[in-house]
């Protein structure tokens, strides 16, 4: 399983709890851990780069009840397998 898949599954698994307290905020997830919330995408991304730098992958996503659009960010730039 890729890092992105694992982090997205973590998001989905925690979504009911995230919606209760953090709807419309941006969650930072690394691996299977929910790490931080930001009020904007930029704030969450800035926090994540400050904590993890360029060496560690992380996932940032808006906490929403329905998938309004696909907008994920990952720096996991491994080989693309087709």
C-alpha positions as CSV (number, residue, x, y, z in Angstrom):
1,X,0.0,0.0,0.0
2,X,1.3,3.4,-0.9
3,X,1.8,6.2,1.6
4,X,-1.0,8.2,0.0
5,X,-3.4,5.2,0.2
6,X,-2.6,4.7,3.9
7,X,-3.0,8.4,4.7
8,X,-6.3,8.6,2.8
9,X,-7.6,5.5,4.6
10,X,-6.6,7.1,7.9
11,X,-8.7,10.2,6.9
12,X,-11.7,8.1,6.0
13,X,-11.5,6.0,9.2
14,X,-11.4,9.2,11.3
15,X,-13.9,11.2,9.3
16,X,-16.9,10.9,11.6
17,X,-14.9,12.3,14.5
18,X,-13.2,14.9,12.4
19,X,-16.5,16.2,11.2
20,X,-17.7,16.7,14.8
21,X,-15.0,19.2,15.7
22,X,-13.1,20.2,12.6
23,X,-15.5,20.4,9.6
24,X,-14.2,22.8,6.9
25,X,-10.7,22.9,8.5
26,X,-7.7,21.3,6.9
27,X,-6.3,18.2,8.5
28,X,-2.6,17.1,8.4
29,X,-2.1,13.3,8.4
30,X,1.2,11.5,8.5
31,X,1.0,7.7,8.1
32,X,-1.8,6.6,10.4
33,X,-1.7,9.7,12.7
34,X,-3.9,12.8,12.6
35,X,-1.2,15.5,13.4
36,X,-2.7,19.0,13.1
37,X,-5.6,21.1,11.9
38,X,-5.4,24.5,10.1
39,X,-8.1,27.0,9.2
40,X,-6.7,27.2,5.7
41,X,-4.9,24.9,3.3
42,X,-1.9,27.2,3.4
43,X,-1.8,27.2,7.2
44,X,-1.9,23.5,7.4
45,X,0.7,23.1,4.7
46,X,3.0,25.6,6.4
47,X,2.7,23.8,9.7
48,X,3.4,20.4,8.0
49,X,6.5,21.6,6.2
50,X,7.7,23.1,9.5
51,X,7.2,19.8,11.3
52,X,8.2,17.3,8.6
53,X,10.4,19.2,6.3
54,X,11.0,18.0,2.8
55,X,12.1,14.5,3.9
56,X,8.9,13.0,5.2
57,X,5.6,12.6,3.4
58,X,2.3,13.9,4.7
59,X,-1.3,14.4,3.6
60,X,-3.4,17.6,3.8
61,X,-7.1,17.5,3.1
62,X,-10.2,19.6,3.9
63,X,-12.5,17.9,6.3
64,X,-15.8,17.7,4.5
65,X,-18.8,15.3,4.7
66,X,-19.0,14.6,1.0
67,X,-16.4,14.4,-1.6
68,X,-16.9,17.8,-3.4
69,X,-13.8,17.5,-5.5
70,X,-10.6,15.6,-5.6
71,X,-7.8,17.8,-4.3
72,X,-5.1,15.9,-2.5
73,X,-1.5,16.8,-2.0
74,X,1.4,14.4,-1.5
75,X,5.1,14.6,-1.9
76,X,5.4,10.8,-2.2
77,X,6.9,10.9,-5.7
78,X,7.8,7.3,-6.0
79,X,7.8,5.4,-9.3
80,X,4.4,5.4,-11.1
81,X,3.4,1.8,-11.7
82,X,1.0,1.3,-14.7
